[in-house]
Amino acid sequence: MKQIEVNIPRNSYNIYIEKGLLEKLDELIKTVYEGRKVFLITDSNVDKIYGEKAVRVLAKGFDVRKIVIAPRREQ
């Protein structure tokens, strides 16, 4: 798995890249989060492709809630 560190003041985070990573989403989150509830926020474009699968995978280990928002429009 490739990992890219994004270092910005106050809110650093990692981006993970790997084929099939969505199938391991629950396991990956468990490495950084010990809670039982997760909230998935996505836009309608991404939701059409990955939303159902992401919820199914996350539901293996979490109580999942999802909200779908409108995609950002370019100005």
N, CA, C and O atoms as a GROMACS GRO file, in nm:
protein
  300
    1MET      N    1   0.085  -0.118   0.000
    1MET     CA    2   0.000   0.000   0.000
    1MET      C    3   0.089   0.123   0.000
    1MET      O    4   0.185   0.132   0.076
    2LYS      N    5   0.056   0.217  -0.085
    2LYS     CA    6   0.128   0.344  -0.086
    2LYS      C    7   0.059   0.439   0.010
    2LYS      O    8  -0.064   0.441   0.021
    3GLN      N    9   0.140   0.518   0.079
    3GLN     CA   10   0.087   0.614   0.175
    3GLN      C   11   0.150   0.750   0.147
    3GLN      O   12   0.272   0.762   0.135
    4ILE      N   13   0.066   0.851   0.137
    4ILE     CA   14   0.113   0.988   0.116
    4ILE      C   15   0.074   1.068   0.239
    4ILE      O   16  -0.043   1.074   0.277
    5GLU      N   17   0.173   1.130   0.301
    5GLU     CA   18   0.146   1.216   0.416
    5GLU      C   19   0.120   1.358   0.370
    5GLU      O   20   0.199   1.416   0.297
    6VAL      N   21   0.008   1.413   0.414
    6VAL     CA   22  -0.025   1.552   0.385
    6VAL      C   23  -0.004   1.629   0.514
    6VAL      O   24  -0.082   1.617   0.609
    7ASN      N   25   0.101   1.708   0.517
    7ASN     CA   26   0.135   1.783   0.638
    7ASN      C   27   0.095   1.929   0.622
    7ASN      O   28   0.159   2.007   0.552
    8ILE      N   29  -0.013   1.963   0.690
    8ILE     CA   30  -0.057   2.101   0.693
    8ILE      C   31  -0.076   2.139   0.840
    8ILE      O   32  -0.108   2.053   0.922
    9PRO      N   33  -0.057   2.264   0.873
    9PRO     CA   34  -0.072   2.304   1.013
    9PRO      C   35  -0.210   2.267   1.067
    9PRO      O   36  -0.312   2.293   1.003
   10ARG      N   37  -0.211   2.207   1.182
   10ARG     CA   38  -0.332   2.173   1.259
   10ARG      C   39  -0.409   2.052   1.210
   10ARG      O   40  -0.485   1.995   1.288
   11ASN      N   41  -0.395   2.010   1.085
   11ASN     CA   42  -0.478   1.901   1.034
   11ASN      C   43  -0.404   1.809   0.937
   11ASN      O   44  -0.447   1.793   0.823
   12SER      N   45  -0.295   1.749   0.980
   12SER     CA   46  -0.223   1.657   0.892
   12SER      C   47  -0.301   1.526   0.879
   12SER      O   48  -0.374   1.488   0.970
   13TYR      N   49  -0.286   1.459   0.765
   13TYR     CA   50  -0.356   1.333   0.743
   13TYR      C   51  -0.281   1.253   0.638
   13TYR      O   52  -0.192   1.304   0.570
   14ASN      N   53  -0.319   1.126   0.624
   14ASN     CA   54  -0.258   1.036   0.526
   14ASN      C   55  -0.359   1.003   0.417
   14ASN      O   56  -0.480   0.998   0.440
   15ILE      N   57  -0.306   0.981   0.297
   15ILE     CA   58  -0.384   0.931   0.185
   15ILE      C   59  -0.326   0.794   0.152
   15ILE      O   60  -0.206   0.779   0.135
   16TYR      N   61  -0.414   0.693   0.143
   16TYR     CA   62  -0.371   0.557   0.114
   16TYR      C   63  -0.414   0.520  -0.027
   16TYR      O   64  -0.526   0.550  -0.069
   17ILE      N   65  -0.325   0.452  -0.100
   17ILE     CA   66  -0.352   0.412  -0.237
   17ILE      C   67  -0.319   0.264  -0.250
   17ILE      O   68  -0.206   0.221  -0.227
   18GLU      N   69  -0.420   0.187  -0.290
   18GLU     CA   70  -0.400   0.044  -0.311
   18GLU      C   71  -0.521  -0.012  -0.386
   18GLU      O   72  -0.635   0.022  -0.355
   19LYS      N   73  -0.496  -0.096  -0.482
   19LYS     CA   74  -0.606  -0.161  -0.554
   19LYS      C   75  -0.686  -0.245  -0.454
   19LYS      O   76  -0.629  -0.321  -0.376
   20GLY      N   77  -0.818  -0.230  -0.456
   20GLY     CA   78  -0.904  -0.308  -0.368
   20GLY      C   79  -0.912  -0.256  -0.226
   20GLY      O   80  -0.966  -0.324  -0.139
   21LEU      N   81  -0.862  -0.137  -0.201
   21LEU     CA   82  -0.858  -0.082  -0.066
   21LEU      C   83  -0.997  -0.065  -0.005
   21LEU      O   84  -1.014  -0.076   0.116
   22LEU      N   85  -1.096  -0.038  -0.088
   22LEU     CA   86  -1.231  -0.019  -0.037
   22LEU      C   87  -1.279  -0.142   0.040
   22LEU      O   88  -1.353  -0.129   0.137
   23GLU      N   89  -1.238  -0.260  -0.003
   23GLU     CA   90  -1.277  -0.384   0.065
   23GLU      C   91  -1.216  -0.396   0.205
   23GLU      O   92  -1.262  -0.477   0.286
   24LYS      N   93  -1.114  -0.315   0.234
   24LYS     CA   94  -1.046  -0.318   0.364
   24LYS      C   95  -1.075  -0.193   0.447
   24LYS      O   96  -1.010  -0.170   0.549
   25LEU      N   97  -1.171  -0.114   0.404
   25LEU     CA   98  -1.198   0.014   0.468
   25LEU      C   99  -1.225   0.001   0.617
   25LEU      O  100  -1.175   0.080   0.696
   26ASP      N  101  -1.303  -0.099   0.656
   26ASP     CA  102  -1.332  -0.119   0.798
   26ASP      C  103  -1.206  -0.149   0.877
   26ASP      O  104  -1.187  -0.096   0.987
   27GLU      N  105  -1.119  -0.234   0.823
   27GLU     CA  106  -0.995  -0.270   0.892
   27GLU      C  107  -0.901  -0.149   0.904
   27GLU      O  108  -0.839  -0.128   1.009
   28LEU      N  109  -0.893  -0.070   0.799
   28LEU     CA  110  -0.806   0.047   0.801
   28LEU      C  111  -0.853   0.149   0.904
   28LEU      O  112  -0.771   0.205   0.977
   29ILE      N  113  -0.981   0.173   0.911
   29ILE     CA  114  -1.034   0.268   1.008
   29ILE      C  115  -1.010   0.220   1.150
   29ILE      O  116  -0.982   0.300   1.238
   30LYS      N  117  -1.021   0.090   1.173
   30LYS     CA  118  -0.998   0.035   1.307
   30LYS      C  119  -0.857   0.057   1.357
   30LYS      O  120  -0.833   0.051   1.478
   31THR      N  121  -0.761   0.081   1.267
   31THR     CA  122  -0.624   0.107   1.310
   31THR      C  123  -0.606   0.246   1.370
   31THR      O  124  -0.507   0.272   1.437
   32VAL      N  125  -0.703   0.335   1.346
   32VAL     CA  126  -0.691   0.472   1.398
   32VAL      C  127  -0.810   0.517   1.482
   32VAL      O  128  -0.810   0.627   1.536
   33TYR      N  129  -0.913   0.431   1.491
   33TYR     CA  130  -1.037   0.470   1.559
   33TYR      C  131  -1.092   0.352   1.637
   33TYR      O  132  -1.107   0.242   1.583
   34GLU      N  133  -1.122   0.373   1.765
   34GLU     CA  134  -1.171   0.266   1.850
   34GLU      C  135  -1.321   0.270   1.874
   34GLU      O  136  -1.374   0.182   1.943
   35GLY      N  137  -1.390   0.367   1.820
   35GLY     CA  138  -1.534   0.381   1.840
   35GLY      C  139  -1.614   0.281   1.759
   35GLY      O  140  -1.558   0.201   1.684
   36ARG      N  141  -1.745   0.285   1.775
   36ARG     CA  142  -1.836   0.195   1.705
   36ARG      C  143  -1.916   0.265   1.595
   36ARG      O  144  -1.971   0.200   1.507
   37LYS      N  145  -1.922   0.397   1.600
   37LYS     CA  146  -2.006   0.471   1.504
   37LYS      C  147  -1.918   0.546   1.404
   37LYS      O  148  -1.820   0.609   1.442
   38VAL      N  149  -1.956   0.537   1.277
   38VAL     CA  150  -1.888   0.615   1.174
   38VAL      C  151  -1.994   0.685   1.090
   38VAL      O  152  -2.106   0.637   1.073
   39PHE      N  153  -1.955   0.798   1.039
   39PHE     CA  154  -2.044   0.880   0.956
   39PHE      C  155  -1.975   0.903   0.824
   39PHE      O  156  -1.867   0.963   0.820
   40LEU      N  157  -2.034   0.857   0.718
   40LEU     CA  158  -1.977   0.869   0.584
   40LEU      C  159  -2.043   0.987   0.514
   40LEU      O  160  -2.166   0.991   0.500
   41ILE      N  161  -1.962   1.082   0.470
   41ILE     CA  162  -2.012   1.198   0.396
   41ILE      C  163  -1.953   1.189   0.255
   41ILE      O  164  -1.832   1.179   0.238
   42THR      N  165  -2.040   1.193   0.156
   42THR     CA  166  -1.997   1.180   0.018
   42THR      C  167  -2.085   1.266  -0.071
   42THR      O  168  -2.192   1.311  -0.030
   43ASP      N  169  -2.039   1.290  -0.193
   43ASP     CA  170  -2.128   1.360  -0.285
   43ASP      C  171  -2.199   1.258  -0.372
   43ASP      O  172  -2.162   1.140  -0.375
   44SER      N  173  -2.301   1.302  -0.443
   44SER     CA  174  -2.385   1.209  -0.519
   44SER      C  175  -2.310   1.139  -0.632
   44SER      O  176  -2.345   1.026  -0.668
   45ASN      N  177  -2.208   1.202  -0.689
   45ASN     CA  178  -2.129   1.138  -0.794
   45ASN      C  179  -2.052   1.018  -0.740
   45ASN      O  180  -2.056   0.909  -0.798
   46VAL      N  181  -1.984   1.037  -0.630
   46VAL     CA  182  -1.906   0.929  -0.568
   46VAL      C  183  -2.000   0.823  -0.512
   46VAL      O  184  -1.972   0.703  -0.521
   47ASP      N  185  -2.111   0.866  -0.454
   47ASP     CA  186  -2.206   0.772  -0.395
   47ASP      C  187  -2.259   0.673  -0.497
   47ASP      O  188  -2.277   0.555  -0.466
   48LYS      N  189  -2.285   0.719  -0.618
   48LYS     CA  190  -2.336   0.630  -0.723
   48LYS      C  191  -2.239   0.515  -0.751
   48LYS      O  192  -2.282   0.404  -0.782
   49ILE      N  193  -2.111   0.541  -0.739
   49ILE     CA  194  -2.010   0.441  -0.772
   49ILE      C  195  -1.970   0.357  -0.651
   49ILE      O  196  -1.960   0.235  -0.661
   50TYR      N  197  -1.946   0.422  -0.536
   50TYR     CA  198  -1.889   0.354  -0.421
   50TYR      C  199  -1.975   0.352  -0.295
   50TYR      O  200  -1.941   0.280  -0.201
   51GLY      N  201  -2.082   0.426  -0.290
   51GLY     CA  202  -2.159   0.443  -0.167
   51GLY      C  203  -2.210   0.315  -0.105
   51GLY      O  204  -2.187   0.289   0.013
   52GLU      N  205  -2.280   0.234  -0.184
   52GLU     CA  206  -2.338   0.110  -0.132
   52GLU      C  207  -2.229   0.015  -0.082
   52GLU      O  208  -2.243  -0.046   0.024
   53LYS      N  209  -2.123   0.002  -0.159
   53LYS     CA  210  -2.014  -0.088  -0.121
   53LYS      C  211  -1.943  -0.038   0.005
   53LYS      O  212  -1.912  -0.118   0.093
   54ALA      N  213  -1.919   0.092   0.014
   54ALA     CA  214  -1.852   0.147   0.132
   54ALA      C  215  -1.935   0.122   0.258
   54ALA      O  216  -1.881   0.084   0.362
   55VAL      N  217  -2.065   0.143   0.250
   55VAL     CA  218  -2.152   0.119   0.366
   55VAL      C  219  -2.151  -0.029   0.402
   55VAL      O  220  -2.144  -0.063   0.520
   56ARG      N  221  -2.158  -0.117   0.303
   56ARG     CA  222  -2.157  -0.261   0.329
   56ARG      C  223  -2.029  -0.304   0.401
   56ARG      O  224  -2.034  -0.381   0.496
   57VAL      N  225  -1.914  -0.254   0.355
   57VAL     CA  226  -1.786  -0.290   0.416
   57VAL      C  227  -1.777  -0.232   0.557
   57VAL      O  228  -1.736  -0.301   0.650
   58LEU      N  229  -1.813  -0.106   0.573
   58LEU     CA  230  -1.806  -0.043   0.704
   58LEU      C  231  -1.900  -0.109   0.805
   58LEU      O  232  -1.870  -0.114   0.924
   59ALA      N  233  -2.013  -0.159   0.758
   59ALA     CA  234  -2.112  -0.220   0.848
   59ALA      C  235  -2.061  -0.350   0.910
   59ALA      O  236  -2.121  -0.400   1.004
   60LYS      N  237  -1.952  -0.405   0.858
   60LYS     CA  238  -1.893  -0.525   0.919
   60LYS      C  239  -1.845  -0.497   1.061
   60LYS      O  240  -1.849  -0.585   1.147
   61GLY      N  241  -1.800  -0.373   1.086
   61GLY     CA  242  -1.743  -0.344   1.217
   61GLY      C  243  -1.796  -0.219   1.283
   61GLY      O  244  -1.755  -0.185   1.394
   62PHE      N  245  -1.888  -0.149   1.216
   62PHE     CA  246  -1.934  -0.021   1.268
   62PHE      C  247  -2.084  -0.003   1.249
   62PHE      O  248  -2.146  -0.067   1.165
   63ASP      N  249  -2.139   0.085   1.330
   63ASP     CA  250  -2.274   0.137   1.308
   63ASP      C  251  -2.254   0.254   1.212
   63ASP      O  252  -2.193   0.354   1.249
   64VAL      N  253  -2.304   0.244   1.090
   64VAL     CA  254  -2.275   0.340   0.983
   64VAL      C  255  -2.395   0.427   0.952
   64VAL      O  256  -2.508   0.379   0.942
   65ARG      N  257  -2.370   0.555   0.938
   65ARG     CA  258  -2.469   0.650   0.888
   65ARG      C  259  -2.404   0.720   0.768
   65ARG      O  260  -2.284   0.744   0.767
   66LYS      N  261  -2.486   0.752   0.668
   66LYS     CA  262  -2.432   0.815   0.547
   66LYS      C  263  -2.518   0.935   0.511
   66LYS      O  264  -2.641   0.933   0.523
   67ILE      N  265  -2.451   1.040   0.466
   67ILE     CA  266  -2.520   1.156   0.411
   67ILE      C  267  -2.461   1.183   0.273
   67ILE      O  268  -2.340   1.179   0.254
   68VAL      N  269  -2.548   1.210   0.179
   68VAL     CA  270  -2.507   1.239   0.042
   68VAL      C  271  -2.540   1.385   0.012
   68VAL      O  272  -2.653   1.429   0.030
   69ILE      N  273  -2.440   1.457  -0.033
   69ILE     CA  274  -2.458   1.599  -0.066
   69ILE      C  275  -2.443   1.620  -0.216
   69ILE      O  276  -2.394   1.533  -0.288
   70ALA      N  277  -2.487   1.735  -0.262
   70ALA     CA  278  -2.471   1.770  -0.403
   70ALA      C  279  -2.325   1.796  -0.432
   70ALA      O  280  -2.253   1.849  -0.347
   71PRO      N  281  -2.278   1.759  -0.551
   71PRO     CA  282  -2.139   1.787  -0.586
   71PRO      C  283  -2.115   1.936  -0.598
   71PRO      O  284  -2.206   2.013  -0.630
   72ARG      N  285  -1.993   1.976  -0.571
   72ARG     CA  286  -1.957   2.118  -0.583
   72ARG      C  287  -1.959   2.157  -0.730
   72ARG      O  288  -1.908   2.086  -0.816
   73ARG      N  289  -2.018   2.269  -0.754
   73ARG     CA  290  -2.022   2.322  -0.892
   73ARG      C  291  -1.911   2.423  -0.911
   73ARG      O  292  -1.887   2.508  -0.826
   74GLU      N  293  -1.844   2.411  -1.024
   74GLU     CA  294  -1.738   2.507  -1.056
   74GLU      C  295  -1.800   2.643  -1.088
   74GLU      O  296  -1.907   2.651  -1.147
   75GLN      N  297  -1.733   2.746  -1.047
   75GLN     CA  298  -1.784   2.882  -1.070
   75GLN      C  299  -1.710   2.948  -1.183
   75GLN      O  300  -1.740   3.063  -1.217
   0.00000   0.00000   0.00000
